[in-house]
Amino acid sequence: MSLWHRSGAWPLVALLLLLGLAAALLPELAVAQDKEAAVAELDERAEPVEFLSLAAVLIGDGNYQRARNILARVDTDDEELDLVRYYTLSGLVALNLEELALAAAEFERAIEAGQQEPVVWLYLAQSYFGQQQYEQTLTALDQAGEQATRLPSVFLMRAQAHWELKNYEQAWQVMSRGRVLFPDRVGDFARRQVFLLVDQGLYQEAAEQGMRFLASGAGSTDDAIAIGNALRETGQYDQAAALLEKARLGAPDSVMLGKVLSRAYLDKGQTLAAADVMRTTAVYDAELVADAAELYRRAGWLIQALMLNGQVIDQARKLKQRLAIFIELARYDQAAGMESDLTRVGLLDGPAGDEDIRYALAYAMFKTGEFERAEYHLARLTRADLFRRAVELRRAMEQCAEAPWLCG
């Protein structure tokens, strides 16, 4: 699970300061009414000495491929070329085009050429991080210095790098400090601390931290879902259910929260509780009615399942489910009477034909003594397991025909 949160591109002002691109370098652009037209004009008549300035403006505007085309025209053998600036610009282009290995190489060349701006070390760290080179990421962040790295996104990057290296204590400390330094982002750090506890197998503490985090008001419904799912997927069903139930009190209309909570109860083996949650969740999403009915069927609450089945919108799913409920209720006459409806929605023939449904229908007909109709459907079964069951059902029909009192 990646915890890296992109904070967006570096502000253009910071970029211009980094590259030393004061407005005086491009007076034509400073007074132009149409900046795009001015850039295009400069592109057409640019002299080698202007290539770097033009590339910087294009990068600032997000035109990375055009900037690359301009940089390709630079004579790298020119002894007067500002290599620091050239490699920095090349690195920015590669980074924004997500060519991370190339970006790292260009930033390294810029530093070797004498680049001393701390922010370049941040760019280098980002390039390493994207390649999952976490040791190098931490080294680059250290080189950038404390002032340049005093950003929430950088703290998250550093914490994640420690985490991936299994430096759990360092990761925890970085996130704890981030919570203090950036109170408006406390949720980001607190959420990741909960996941860190889950990753270490400290499930009870993770659940308690998660509860406190959500109770603080800093967490959202999405946070509750993410934390609950993390606990559930690691087999901590009790903790997941407790946390999700508490979160649901504040967001009863959250469909996703209800679905995850229902799944947590189902994982615990509490099918009826899962059904109850799904039924109340279906109030906000009618497509979940069929799921609620199915859970009640599995829990043995067949009348409740049948009542909900009547509200299912999807006709094919509704009829398939109803057939199963009728058979479990031993209402074989009603089940056998569904033949025309099942045929109408394509559940017996065509692309949607379902041999399990055909066998169930044949079984219902057998139970009502309609052996010829049952045989009609049994003869159309091709699946190996159902074919064997059809043989057994035929044998039972033969016995019933010979001694009806045995099937009374």
C-alpha positions as CSV (number, residue, x, y, z in Angstrom):
1,M,0.0,0.0,0.0
2,S,1.6,3.2,-1.1
3,L,1.5,6.1,1.3
4,W,3.1,8.6,-1.0
5,H,0.8,11.6,-1.5
6,R,1.7,13.8,-4.4
7,S,1.4,17.5,-3.4
8,G,1.5,18.7,-7.0
9,A,4.1,20.5,-9.0
10,W,6.5,22.9,-7.3
11,P,5.2,26.5,-7.5
12,L,6.4,28.4,-10.5
13,V,7.8,31.2,-8.4
14,A,10.1,28.7,-6.6
15,L,11.1,27.3,-9.9
16,L,12.0,30.7,-11.4
17,L,14.0,31.6,-8.3
18,L,15.8,28.2,-8.5
19,L,16.8,28.7,-12.1
20,G,17.7,32.4,-11.7
21,L,15.1,33.4,-14.3
22,A,14.3,37.0,-13.4
23,A,11.9,38.8,-15.7
24,A,14.9,40.8,-16.9
25,L,16.2,37.8,-18.8
26,L,13.2,37.9,-21.1
27,P,12.0,41.5,-21.4
28,E,10.0,40.7,-24.5
29,L,7.9,38.2,-22.6
30,A,7.4,40.5,-19.7
31,V,5.5,43.0,-21.7
32,A,3.8,40.7,-24.2
33,Q,0.0,40.8,-24.4
34,D,-0.1,37.2,-25.5
35,K,2.4,35.1,-23.6
36,E,1.9,32.0,-25.8
37,A,2.5,34.0,-28.9
38,A,5.6,35.5,-27.4
39,V,7.0,32.1,-26.5
40,A,6.2,30.8,-30.0
41,E,8.0,33.8,-31.6
42,L,11.1,33.3,-29.4
43,D,11.0,29.6,-30.3
44,E,11.2,30.5,-34.0
45,R,14.2,32.9,-33.7
46,A,15.9,31.7,-30.6
47,E,19.7,32.0,-30.5
48,P,21.7,29.3,-28.6
49,V,22.1,31.6,-25.6
50,E,18.4,31.9,-25.3
51,F,17.6,28.2,-25.4
52,L,17.9,27.6,-21.7
53,S,15.7,30.6,-20.9
54,L,13.0,29.5,-23.3
55,A,13.1,26.0,-22.0
56,A,12.6,27.3,-18.4
57,V,9.6,29.3,-19.5
58,L,8.1,26.2,-21.2
59,I,8.7,24.1,-18.1
60,G,7.0,26.7,-16.0
61,D,4.0,26.5,-18.3
62,G,3.9,22.7,-18.2
63,N,5.1,22.3,-21.8
64,Y,7.6,19.6,-21.0
65,Q,7.9,18.0,-24.5
66,R,8.5,21.4,-26.1
67,A,11.1,22.2,-23.5
68,R,12.8,19.0,-24.3
69,N,12.8,19.9,-28.0
70,I,14.4,23.2,-27.2
71,L,17.1,21.6,-24.9
72,A,17.9,19.2,-27.7
73,R,19.1,22.2,-29.8
74,V,21.6,23.1,-27.1
75,D,25.3,22.5,-28.0
76,T,26.6,20.7,-25.0
77,D,30.2,21.1,-26.2
78,D,29.9,24.8,-25.9
79,E,32.4,25.8,-23.3
80,E,30.3,28.8,-22.3
81,L,27.2,26.6,-21.7
82,D,25.8,26.9,-18.1
83,L,25.9,23.1,-17.4
84,V,24.3,23.5,-14.0
85,R,21.2,25.1,-15.5
86,Y,21.1,22.8,-18.5
87,Y,21.2,19.6,-16.5
88,T,18.7,21.0,-13.9
89,L,16.3,21.8,-16.7
90,S,16.8,18.4,-18.3
91,G,16.1,16.8,-15.0
92,L,12.9,18.7,-14.5
93,V,11.7,17.7,-18.0
94,A,12.4,14.0,-17.3
95,L,10.8,14.1,-13.9
96,N,7.6,15.7,-15.1
97,L,7.5,13.2,-18.0
98,E,7.9,10.4,-15.4
99,E,11.2,9.3,-16.8
100,L,12.6,8.8,-13.3
101,A,15.9,7.1,-14.0
102,L,16.8,9.8,-16.5
103,A,15.7,12.5,-14.1
104,A,17.9,11.2,-11.4
105,A,20.9,11.0,-13.7
106,E,20.4,14.6,-14.9
107,F,20.0,16.0,-11.4
108,E,23.2,14.1,-10.3
109,R,25.0,15.7,-13.3
110,A,23.7,19.1,-12.2
111,I,25.0,18.6,-8.7
112,E,28.3,17.4,-10.0
113,A,28.5,20.5,-12.2
114,G,28.1,22.7,-9.1
115,Q,24.3,23.0,-8.5
116,Q,23.9,24.1,-4.9
117,E,20.2,24.8,-4.6
118,P,18.6,22.5,-1.9
119,V,15.5,22.1,-3.9
120,V,17.4,20.1,-6.5
121,W,18.1,17.5,-3.9
122,L,14.4,17.3,-3.3
123,Y,13.8,16.6,-7.0
124,L,16.6,14.0,-6.9
125,A,14.9,12.4,-3.8
126,Q,11.6,12.3,-5.7
127,S,13.3,10.6,-8.7
128,Y,14.8,8.0,-6.4
129,F,11.6,7.5,-4.5
130,G,9.6,6.8,-7.7
131,Q,12.1,4.1,-8.5
132,Q,11.8,2.6,-5.0
133,Q,15.4,3.4,-4.2
134,Y,14.7,4.3,-0.6
135,E,18.2,4.5,0.8
136,Q,19.1,7.0,-1.9
137,T,15.9,8.9,-1.2
138,L,16.8,9.4,2.4
139,T,20.4,10.4,1.5
140,A,19.1,13.0,-0.9
141,L,16.6,14.4,1.6
142,D,19.4,14.7,4.2
143,Q,21.5,16.6,1.6
144,A,18.6,19.0,1.0
145,G,18.7,20.2,4.6
146,E,16.0,20.8,7.2
147,Q,14.7,24.1,5.8
148,A,14.1,22.8,2.3
149,T,12.4,19.6,3.5
150,R,10.0,21.3,5.9
151,L,7.0,20.3,3.8
152,P,4.2,17.8,4.6
153,S,4.7,15.9,1.4
154,V,8.4,15.6,2.1
155,F,7.8,14.3,5.6
156,L,5.4,11.7,4.1
157,M,8.0,10.7,1.6
158,R,10.7,10.3,4.3
159,A,8.4,8.3,6.5
160,Q,7.4,6.0,3.6
161,A,11.1,5.5,2.7
162,H,11.8,4.4,6.3
163,W,8.8,2.2,6.3
164,E,9.8,0.4,3.1
165,L,13.2,-0.2,4.6
166,K,11.5,-1.6,7.7
167,N,12.9,1.2,9.8
168,Y,9.6,1.3,11.6
169,E,10.7,3.4,14.6
170,Q,12.1,6.1,12.4
171,A,9.0,6.1,10.2
172,W,6.8,6.5,13.3
173,Q,9.0,9.4,14.6
174,V,8.9,11.2,11.3
175,M,5.1,11.0,11.2
176,S,4.7,12.0,14.8
177,R,6.8,15.1,14.2
178,G,4.8,15.8,11.1
179,R,1.6,15.8,13.1
180,V,3.1,18.5,15.3
181,L,4.6,20.7,12.6
182,F,1.6,20.5,10.2
183,P,-1.6,20.5,12.3
184,D,-3.7,21.0,9.2
185,R,-2.4,17.7,7.8
186,V,-2.6,15.7,11.0
187,G,-5.1,13.3,9.4
188,D,-2.5,12.3,6.7
189,F,0.1,11.4,9.3
190,A,-2.3,9.8,11.8
191,R,-3.9,7.6,9.1
192,R,-0.5,6.3,8.0
193,Q,0.5,5.6,11.6
194,V,-2.5,3.3,11.9
195,F,-1.5,1.5,8.7
196,L,2.1,1.2,10.1
197,L,0.7,-0.5,13.2
198,V,-1.3,-2.9,11.0
199,D,1.8,-3.6,8.9
200,Q,3.7,-4.6,12.1
201,G,0.9,-6.9,13.2
202,L,0.0,-4.6,16.2
203,Y,-3.7,-5.0,15.4
204,Q,-5.2,-4.1,18.8
205,E,-3.2,-0.9,19.0
206,A,-4.0,-0.1,15.4
207,A,-7.7,-0.4,16.1
208,E,-7.4,1.8,19.2
209,Q,-5.4,4.4,17.3
210,G,-7.9,4.2,14.5
211,M,-10.8,4.8,16.9
212,R,-9.0,7.8,18.5
213,F,-8.2,9.2,15.1
214,L,-11.8,9.0,13.9
215,A,-13.1,10.4,17.2
216,S,-10.8,13.4,16.9
217,G,-12.7,14.6,13.9
218,A,-9.6,14.6,11.7
219,G,-10.6,11.4,10.0
220,S,-13.2,11.0,7.3
221,T,-15.5,8.2,6.3
222,D,-13.0,7.1,3.7
223,D,-10.4,6.8,6.4
224,A,-12.7,4.6,8.4
225,I,-13.2,2.4,5.3
226,A,-9.5,2.2,4.6
227,I,-8.5,1.4,8.2
228,G,-11.4,-1.1,8.6
229,N,-10.5,-2.8,5.3
230,A,-6.8,-3.0,6.4
231,L,-7.8,-4.7,9.6
232,R,-10.3,-7.0,7.8
233,E,-7.8,-8.1,5.1
234,T,-5.3,-9.1,7.8
235,G,-8.0,-11.3,9.5
236,Q,-8.7,-8.9,12.4
237,Y,-12.5,-9.1,11.9
238,D,-13.5,-8.2,15.4
239,Q,-11.4,-5.0,15.4
240,A,-12.6,-4.1,11.9
241,A,-16.3,-4.6,12.8
242,A,-16.0,-2.5,16.0
243,L,-14.2,0.4,14.2
244,L,-16.6,0.3,11.2
245,E,-19.7,0.2,13.5
246,K,-18.6,3.2,15.3
247,A,-17.8,5.1,12.1
248,R,-21.3,4.1,10.7
249,L,-23.0,5.9,13.6
250,G,-21.8,9.1,12.1
251,A,-22.3,8.2,8.5
252,P,-25.3,5.8,8.2
253,D,-25.8,6.8,4.6
254,S,-22.4,5.7,3.4
255,V,-22.9,2.8,1.1
256,M,-19.3,1.8,0.9
257,L,-19.0,1.8,4.7
258,G,-22.0,-0.4,4.9
259,K,-20.7,-2.9,2.4
260,V,-17.3,-3.2,4.1
261,L,-18.9,-3.6,7.5
262,S,-21.2,-6.3,6.1
263,R,-18.2,-8.1,4.6
264,A,-16.4,-7.9,8.0
265,Y,-19.4,-9.6,9.7
266,L,-19.5,-12.2,6.9
267,D,-15.8,-12.9,7.4
268,K,-16.5,-13.4,11.1
269,G,-19.2,-16.0,10.2
270,Q,-22.0,-13.8,11.4
271,T,-24.1,-14.0,8.3
272,L,-27.3,-12.6,9.9
273,A,-25.5,-9.5,11.1
274,A,-24.0,-9.1,7.6
275,A,-27.5,-9.4,6.2
276,D,-29.0,-6.8,8.6
277,V,-26.2,-4.3,7.7
278,M,-26.7,-4.9,4.0
279,R,-30.5,-4.4,4.3
280,T,-30.1,-1.0,5.9
281,T,-27.4,-0.1,3.4
282,A,-29.7,-1.0,0.5
283,V,-32.0,1.9,1.6
284,Y,-29.4,4.1,0.0
285,D,-28.5,1.8,-3.0
286,A,-31.4,-0.3,-4.4
287,E,-28.9,-2.5,-6.2
288,L,-27.9,-4.0,-2.9
289,V,-31.3,-5.4,-2.1
290,A,-30.4,-8.6,-3.9
291,D,-27.2,-8.9,-1.9
292,A,-29.2,-8.5,1.3
293,A,-31.7,-11.1,0.3
294,E,-29.0,-13.5,-0.6
295,L,-27.4,-13.0,2.9
296,Y,-30.7,-13.6,4.6
297,R,-31.1,-16.8,2.5
298,R,-27.7,-18.0,3.6
299,A,-28.5,-17.2,7.2
300,G,-31.7,-19.3,6.9
301,W,-34.1,-16.4,7.2
302,L,-35.9,-17.5,4.1
303,I,-39.1,-15.5,4.5
304,Q,-37.1,-12.3,5.0
305,A,-35.1,-13.2,2.0
306,L,-38.3,-13.8,-0.1
307,M,-39.7,-10.4,0.9
308,L,-36.6,-8.6,-0.1
309,N,-36.4,-10.6,-3.3
310,G,-39.6,-9.0,-4.4
311,Q,-37.8,-5.6,-4.4
312,V,-34.9,-6.7,-6.6
313,I,-34.8,-4.7,-9.9
314,D,-32.6,-7.0,-12.0
315,Q,-35.2,-9.6,-13.2
316,A,-32.7,-12.3,-14.1
317,R,-31.1,-12.1,-10.7
318,K,-34.4,-11.8,-9.0
319,L,-35.8,-15.0,-10.6
320,K,-32.7,-17.0,-10.0
321,Q,-32.7,-16.1,-6.4
322,R,-36.4,-16.7,-6.0
323,L,-36.1,-20.2,-7.4
324,A,-33.4,-21.0,-4.8
325,I,-35.6,-19.6,-2.0
326,F,-38.7,-21.6,-3.1
327,I,-36.7,-24.8,-3.2
328,E,-35.2,-24.2,0.3
329,L,-38.7,-23.4,1.5
330,A,-39.9,-26.7,-0.1
331,R,-42.4,-24.7,-2.2
332,Y,-41.8,-27.0,-5.1
333,D,-45.1,-26.1,-6.9
334,Q,-44.1,-22.4,-7.0
335,A,-40.6,-23.3,-8.1
336,A,-41.8,-25.5,-10.9
337,G,-44.2,-22.8,-12.0
338,M,-41.3,-20.5,-12.7
339,E,-40.4,-22.2,-16.0
340,S,-41.9,-19.7,-18.3
341,D,-40.5,-16.7,-16.4
342,L,-37.0,-18.3,-16.4
343,T,-37.2,-18.9,-20.1
344,R,-38.4,-15.3,-20.7
345,V,-35.3,-13.8,-19.2
346,G,-32.9,-16.2,-20.9
347,L,-31.9,-18.1,-17.8
348,L,-32.6,-21.5,-19.4
349,D,-31.4,-21.0,-22.9
350,G,-29.2,-18.6,-24.8
351,P,-26.0,-16.8,-23.7
352,A,-27.3,-16.4,-20.1
353,G,-28.4,-20.0,-19.8
354,D,-27.5,-21.5,-16.5
355,E,-27.4,-25.3,-16.0
356,D,-27.6,-25.0,-12.3
357,I,-30.9,-23.2,-12.7
358,R,-32.1,-25.9,-15.2
359,Y,-31.2,-28.7,-12.7
360,A,-32.9,-26.8,-9.8
361,L,-36.0,-26.5,-12.0
362,A,-35.9,-30.2,-12.9
363,Y,-35.6,-31.1,-9.2
364,A,-38.6,-29.0,-8.3
365,M,-40.6,-30.8,-11.1
366,F,-39.4,-34.1,-9.7
367,K,-40.7,-33.2,-6.3
368,T,-44.1,-32.3,-7.7
369,G,-44.3,-35.6,-9.7
370,E,-43.9,-34.0,-13.1
371,F,-41.3,-36.5,-14.3
372,E,-41.6,-35.9,-18.0
373,R,-41.0,-32.2,-17.6
374,A,-38.1,-32.9,-15.3
375,E,-36.6,-35.3,-17.8
376,Y,-36.9,-32.7,-20.5
377,H,-34.6,-30.4,-18.5
378,L,-32.3,-33.2,-17.3
379,A,-31.6,-34.3,-20.9
380,R,-30.2,-30.8,-21.7
381,L,-27.5,-30.9,-19.0
382,T,-23.9,-31.2,-20.2
383,R,-21.8,-30.2,-17.2
384,A,-20.1,-33.3,-15.8
385,D,-21.1,-32.8,-12.1
386,L,-24.7,-32.0,-13.0
387,F,-24.8,-34.9,-15.5
388,R,-24.0,-37.3,-12.6
389,R,-26.7,-35.7,-10.4
390,A,-29.1,-36.1,-13.2
391,V,-28.4,-39.8,-13.4
392,E,-29.2,-40.1,-9.6
393,L,-32.4,-38.0,-10.1
394,R,-33.6,-40.3,-12.9
395,R,-33.0,-43.3,-10.7
396,A,-35.1,-41.7,-8.0
397,M,-37.9,-41.0,-10.6
398,E,-37.8,-44.6,-11.7
399,Q,-38.2,-45.8,-8.1
400,C,-41.1,-43.3,-7.6
401,A,-42.8,-44.6,-10.7
402,E,-42.5,-48.2,-9.6
403,A,-43.4,-47.6,-6.0
404,P,-45.2,-44.2,-5.6
405,W,-45.8,-44.7,-1.9
406,L,-42.0,-44.3,-1.5
407,C,-42.2,-40.7,-2.7
408,G,-45.3,-39.6,-0.9
